[in-house]
Amino acid sequence: MRQYHTQMEAAKHGIITPEMQTVAKKEGLDVETIRERVARGTIAIPANRNHTALSAEGIGEGLRTKINVNLGISGDCKDYTVEMQKVDLALQFGAEAIMDLSNYGKTNTFRRELLAKSPAMIGTVPMYDAIGYLEKDLLEISAEDFLKVVRAHAEEGVDFMTIHAGINRRAVEAFRREGRLMNIVSRGGSLLFAWMMMTGRENPFFEYYDDVLAILREYDVTISLGDALRPGCIDDSTDAGQIAELIELGNLTKRAWEHDVQVMVEGPGHMAMNEIAANMALEKRLCHNAPFYVLGPLVTDIAPGYDHITSAIGGAIAAANGADFLCYVTPAEHLRLPDLDDVREGIVASKIAAHAADIAKGLPGARDADRRMSEARHKTDWDAMFACAIDGEKARRYFESVPPADRHTCSMCGKMCAVRTTNLILEGKTVEFCTEK
């Protein structure tokens, strides 16, 4: 019989859970180190007790940088079959988390199928689902209604939920006083802002925060404190609205920990490269070293169609400076719902950023795969290279699309391959180009 509600409660009482053991094994760390950091809140292990297919992952201090894949239907793209293909792709590439951001109609059938098959942790944004789930327009939804959706997602087995509790009246006042070029670009944040303005009420997730925490504690759901006022362009980064909300998120983090609810804090957004490191340090300071979950940051605003690249640049800098969890961005960002190719490109870009950051942070074993790749390149062992690659299928397809005459080289350099030349000389052989062998 389980004697604890949440991973944090167990950790505080010195209990080693199966999920902590799984994380310790994956990370190559002592399980007591994991337990102690979960107790302090610097590591979160999102693991709803009803998600029986889960293979637990840790997010936070001293752990590998994790990535999340967003998917889900919209009113313009309603094919759940395609979304499940995206799930399969995410699992194939080893994404540690998948967020179902469906915002049209009844979404629970898809979510239950997703939870039944996915070893990756599953996240949602209940605010997105509220209108379809409740079949009410925004102005008709009550605070109690919002809590019903949170409970429904928790009962289904969702491991973490983005809750935009920090956009309260104080944060809104700072946002409106400062003024912004792009205003609010968070979908959930904009809906809550509209609800607050239309009803004259406080943010229900802030006003009834203790009730939200009670639901999350019951099912061991990690709260991902949403950044409703994240910057949507580089001109708006690190402004009064963003920082005012971040201060509120720090207070909400401590309140959640008092209820033994695990926390992640979400962050920017769009941000120039020179501001990223300082923002990571600021979040860790204001939010008591809680795990930091970032979208991007996107380091320029002028690359629609290539925002997986702008995001990977920012994500690598962010993770190297303290971010723990990267939300992928696809080439379709700002343009359309991503297709399968977009999802693949977004996953690979995000995994590159996460891995590059882990190397920079000096995590044990982070360089192992790179060394195996270098050894394979030294031997010009193409099959070994493809096995080491993040996307070996694409690498093999490129190599074989213009096959070299000599298998020991590629079609760019041919016999003038620097590796081939040096290897031949070091083996005491002669380098020849004009004589056919």
C-alpha positions in Angstrom: 0.0 0.0 0.0 1.4 3.4 -1.1 2.0 5.4 2.1 2.5 8.8 0.4 0.6 11.1 -1.9 3.4 12.6 -3.9 7.0 12.1 -4.7 7.9 15.2 -2.7 6.0 14.0 0.4 7.9 10.7 0.2 11.2 12.4 -0.3 10.6 14.6 2.7 10.0 11.6 4.9 13.1 9.7 3.6 11.2 7.3 1.5 12.8 6.1 -1.8 10.1 5.6 -4.4 10.3 3.3 -7.4 10.3 6.4 -9.6 13.3 7.8 -7.8 15.1 4.5 -8.4 14.3 4.7 -12.1 15.5 8.2 -12.4 18.7 7.4 -10.5 19.5 4.5 -12.8 18.8 6.6 -15.9 21.0 9.4 -14.7 23.8 7.4 -13.2 23.4 9.1 -9.8 23.0 7.8 -6.3 19.3 7.4 -5.4 19.8 9.3 -2.2 21.0 12.3 -4.2 17.7 12.2 -6.2 15.6 11.8 -3.0 17.3 14.8 -1.3 16.8 17.1 -4.3 13.2 16.0 -4.8 12.6 16.9 -1.1 14.1 20.3 -1.7 12.2 20.8 -4.9 15.2 21.3 -7.2 14.3 18.0 -9.0 10.7 17.2 -10.0 9.6 13.7 -11.1 6.2 14.2 -12.8 4.5 10.8 -12.2 0.7 10.7 -11.8 -0.3 7.6 -9.9 -2.8 6.8 -12.7 -0.2 6.9 -15.6 0.7 3.2 -15.4 2.6 3.2 -18.7 5.1 5.8 -17.5 8.9 5.4 -17.4 9.7 8.1 -14.9 12.1 10.9 -15.7 13.6 13.6 -13.5 13.8 17.2 -14.3 16.2 19.6 -12.5 19.4 20.0 -10.7 22.3 17.9 -12.0 20.2 15.9 -14.5 20.2 15.6 -18.2 18.3 18.4 -20.0 14.9 17.0 -21.0 12.7 17.9 -24.0 9.0 18.2 -24.5 7.0 17.7 -27.7 3.8 19.6 -28.2 0.9 18.2 -30.2 -2.9 18.1 -30.4 -5.7 19.1 -32.6 -7.2 22.6 -33.4 -10.4 23.7 -34.9 -8.7 23.8 -38.3 -6.9 20.4 -38.0 -9.0 17.8 -36.3 -7.3 14.5 -37.3 -6.3 12.6 -34.2 -4.7 9.8 -36.3 -2.0 12.2 -37.4 -1.5 13.4 -33.8 -1.0 9.8 -32.7 1.6 9.4 -35.5 3.4 12.5 -34.0 3.3 10.7 -30.6 5.0 7.6 -32.2 7.6 9.9 -33.7 8.3 11.6 -30.3 8.7 8.3 -28.6 10.9 7.0 -31.4 13.3 9.9 -30.9 13.3 9.5 -27.1 11.4 12.7 -26.1 10.9 12.6 -22.4 7.6 14.5 -22.4 4.6 15.1 -24.6 2.1 17.8 -24.1 -1.4 17.4 -25.5 -2.5 21.0 -26.3 -5.7 20.0 -28.1 -8.1 22.9 -28.0 -11.2 21.7 -29.9 -14.1 19.5 -29.0 -13.9 16.6 -26.6 -10.3 15.7 -26.1 -10.4 13.1 -23.4 -10.6 10.0 -25.7 -7.3 10.9 -27.4 -5.7 11.8 -24.0 -6.7 8.4 -22.5 -5.2 6.6 -25.5 -2.1 8.7 -25.2 -1.7 7.9 -21.5 -2.3 4.2 -22.1 0.6 3.9 -24.5 3.1 6.6 -23.6 6.1 5.8 -21.4 6.9 9.6 -21.7 5.4 11.9 -19.2 2.2 13.7 -20.4 1.4 17.3 -19.8 -1.7 19.4 -20.6 -3.0 22.9 -20.2 -6.5 22.6 -18.7 -7.3 26.2 -19.7 -7.1 25.1 -23.4 -9.6 22.3 -22.8 -12.1 24.2 -20.7 -14.4 25.6 -23.4 -14.7 22.3 -25.3 -14.9 20.2 -22.1 -17.6 22.3 -20.5 -19.3 23.3 -23.7 -19.6 26.9 -22.4 -18.3 30.2 -23.7 -15.5 31.9 -21.8 -17.8 34.4 -20.0 -20.1 31.6 -18.8 -17.3 29.6 -17.2 -17.1 29.9 -13.4 -14.0 29.4 -11.1 -15.5 26.1 -10.0 -15.8 25.0 -13.7 -12.1 25.6 -14.2 -11.3 23.3 -11.2 -13.5 20.6 -12.7 -11.3 20.5 -15.8 -8.1 20.3 -13.6 -9.6 17.3 -11.7 -10.7 15.6 -14.9 -7.2 15.8 -16.3 -5.7 14.6 -13.0 -8.0 11.6 -12.9 -7.1 10.6 -16.4 -3.4 10.4 -15.4 -1.8 13.6 -16.7 1.7 13.9 -15.1 2.1 17.7 -15.2 -0.2 20.6 -15.9 0.5 24.1 -17.0 -1.5 26.4 -14.7 -1.3 30.1 -15.3 -1.7 31.1 -11.7 0.8 34.0 -11.7 -1.2 36.4 -13.9 -3.1 37.9 -11.0 -4.2 41.5 -10.7 -0.8 42.7 -9.6 0.9 41.2 -12.6 -1.7 42.5 -14.9 -1.3 46.0 -13.5 2.4 45.9 -14.2 1.8 44.6 -17.7 -0.7 47.3 -18.5 1.3 50.1 -17.0 4.5 49.1 -18.9 2.8 48.6 -22.3 4.1 46.1 -24.8 4.6 45.7 -28.5 3.1 42.2 -28.6 0.9 42.3 -25.5 0.1 38.7 -24.3 1.1 35.8 -26.6 0.4 33.0 -24.2 -2.9 31.3 -25.4 -3.9 30.3 -21.8 -2.7 33.6 -20.4 -4.7 35.6 -22.9 -7.9 33.6 -22.2 -7.5 34.2 -18.4 -6.7 37.8 -19.0 -9.9 38.1 -21.1 -11.9 36.3 -18.4 -10.6 38.5 -15.7 -11.3 41.7 -17.7 -14.8 40.6 -18.7 -15.8 39.4 -15.2 -13.9 41.8 -13.0 -12.7 38.8 -11.0 -9.3 37.7 -9.8 -7.6 34.9 -11.8 -9.4 31.8 -10.5 -6.3 29.7 -10.5 -4.7 32.3 -8.2 -7.8 32.9 -6.0 -8.4 29.2 -5.5 -4.8 28.1 -5.7 -5.0 26.0 -2.5 -7.9 24.1 -4.1 -5.9 23.5 -7.2 -3.0 22.2 -5.1 -5.3 19.8 -3.3 -6.4 18.2 -6.6 -2.8 18.0 -7.8 -1.6 16.5 -4.5 -4.3 13.8 -4.6 -3.0 12.4 -7.9 0.6 13.5 -7.6 0.5 15.9 -10.5 3.4 18.3 -10.9 2.3 21.9 -11.4 4.1 23.7 -14.2 3.6 27.3 -13.4 2.8 28.9 -16.7 4.3 32.2 -17.9 1.3 34.0 -19.2 3.3 37.2 -19.5 6.2 35.7 -21.4 7.7 38.0 -24.0 6.3 37.3 -27.5 9.0 39.4 -29.2 12.6 40.4 -28.3 11.4 44.0 -27.7 9.2 42.8 -24.8 11.8 40.6 -23.0 12.7 41.2 -19.4 10.0 43.8 -19.0 8.0 44.7 -15.9 5.1 42.3 -16.8 7.4 39.3 -17.2 9.3 40.0 -14.0 6.2 40.9 -12.0 4.7 37.5 -12.9 8.0 35.7 -12.1 7.9 37.2 -8.6 4.4 35.8 -8.2 5.5 32.4 -9.5 8.3 32.3 -6.9 5.7 32.8 -4.1 3.4 30.2 -5.7 6.3 27.7 -5.9 6.8 27.9 -2.1 3.1 27.5 -1.5 3.0 24.4 -3.7 6.0 22.8 -1.9 4.2 23.4 1.5 1.4 21.1 0.1 4.0 18.6 -1.1 3.2 19.4 -4.8 6.2 19.3 -7.1 6.8 22.4 -9.2 8.3 23.4 -12.5 8.4 27.1 -13.6 7.9 28.1 -17.2 9.9 30.8 -18.8 10.5 32.9 -22.0 9.6 33.2 -24.8 11.4 35.5 -27.2 14.7 37.0 -26.0 17.9 38.3 -27.3 20.9 36.1 -26.7 22.7 38.5 -24.4 19.7 38.4 -21.9 19.3 34.7 -21.6 21.9 33.8 -19.0 20.8 36.6 -16.7 17.1 35.5 -17.0 18.1 31.9 -16.1 19.9 33.1 -13.0 17.0 35.4 -12.1 14.4 32.6 -12.3 16.5 30.3 -10.1 16.9 33.1 -7.6 13.3 34.2 -7.5 11.8 30.7 -7.7 14.1 29.0 -5.2 16.0 26.8 -7.7 12.8 25.1 -8.9 13.3 23.3 -12.3 13.0 25.8 -15.2 11.0 24.9 -18.3 11.6 27.2 -21.3 10.0 27.6 -24.7 13.0 28.5 -26.8 14.0 31.2 -26.1 13.7 32.4 -29.7 16.6 34.7 -30.3 15.2 36.6 -33.2 11.7 37.4 -34.6 12.4 37.3 -38.3 12.8 33.6 -39.1 9.3 32.1 -39.6 9.7 28.7 -41.2 13.1 28.3 -39.3 12.1 28.9 -35.7 13.3 25.4 -34.8 16.7 27.0 -35.4 16.1 30.2 -33.5 14.7 28.1 -30.6 17.6 25.7 -30.6 20.1 28.5 -30.4 18.3 30.0 -27.4 17.6 26.7 -25.8 21.2 25.7 -25.9 22.2 28.9 -24.2 19.4 28.7 -21.7 20.1 25.1 -20.7 23.9 25.7 -20.4 23.0 28.5 -18.0 20.5 26.6 -15.8 17.3 25.7 -17.7 16.3 22.1 -17.1 13.6 21.4 -19.6 13.2 22.6 -23.2 9.9 22.8 -25.1 10.6 22.0 -28.7 9.7 24.5 -31.4 9.0 23.4 -35.0 9.5 25.2 -38.3 5.8 25.7 -38.4 5.8 27.9 -35.3 3.8 31.1 -35.8 2.5 29.7 -39.2 0.3 26.6 -38.8 -0.2 23.3 -36.9 3.0 21.3 -37.5 2.9 18.2 -39.7 5.0 15.1 -39.2 8.1 16.5 -40.9 7.9 19.7 -38.8 7.6 17.6 -35.7 10.7 15.6 -36.6 12.7 18.8 -37.3 11.6 20.3 -34.1 12.5 17.3 -32.0 15.9 16.9 -33.5 16.7 20.7 -33.1 15.6 20.5 -29.5 17.6 17.4 -28.8 20.7 19.0 -30.3 20.3 22.0 -28.0 19.7 19.8 -24.9 22.7 17.6 -25.7 25.0 20.6 -26.4 24.0 22.2 -23.1 24.7 18.9 -21.2 28.2 18.9 -22.7 28.7 22.5 -21.7 27.5 21.7 -18.1 30.0 18.9 -17.9 27.4 16.2 -17.0 29.0 12.8 -16.5 28.8 10.8 -19.7 27.5 13.7 -21.8 30.4 13.4 -24.2 30.3 9.6 -24.6 28.1 9.5 -27.7 30.3 12.3 -29.3 33.4 10.2 -28.7 31.8 7.2 -30.3 30.9 9.3 -33.3 34.5 10.6 -33.5 35.9 7.1 -33.3 33.5 6.0 -36.1 34.5 8.9 -38.2 38.2 8.2 -37.6 37.6 4.7 -39.0 35.2 6.0 -41.7 32.7 3.4 -40.4 29.5 4.8 -41.8 27.2 2.3 -40.2 28.6 3.1 -36.8 28.2 6.8 -37.5 24.6 6.4 -38.4 24.1 4.4 -35.2 25.5 7.3 -33.1 23.6 10.0 -34.9 20.5 11.7 -33.3 18.7 11.1 -36.6 20.6 8.2 -38.2 17.9 7.7 -40.8 18.4 11.1 -42.3 22.2 10.8 -42.1 22.1 7.5 -44.0 19.6 9.0 -46.6 21.9 11.9 -47.3 25.0 9.7 -47.6 23.4 7.3 -50.0 21.7 9.9 -52.1 25.0 10.6 -53.9 27.0 7.5 -53.2 30.8 7.9 -53.3 33.0 5.7 -55.6 35.0 4.8 -52.5 32.9 3.7 -49.5 35.7 5.0 -47.2 34.8 8.6 -48.2 31.8 10.7 -48.9 30.9 12.4 -52.2 32.0 15.8 -51.0 35.8 15.1 -50.8 36.1 11.8 -52.5 39.7 10.6 -52.4 40.8 14.0 -51.1 39.0 13.2 -47.8 41.2 14.6 -45.0 40.6 11.6 -42.7 41.5 9.1 -45.5 44.7 11.1 -46.4 45.9 11.3 -42.8 45.1 7.7 -42.0 47.0 6.5 -45.1 50.1 8.5 -44.2 50.1 7.4 -40.6 49.7 3.8 -41.8 52.9 4.3 -43.8 51.1 4.2 -47.2 51.3 6.4 -50.2 48.5 8.9 -51.1 47.6 8.7 -54.8 44.8 10.5 -56.7 45.6 10.0 -60.4 46.2 6.2 -60.4 43.1 4.0 -60.5 43.4 1.1 -58.1 
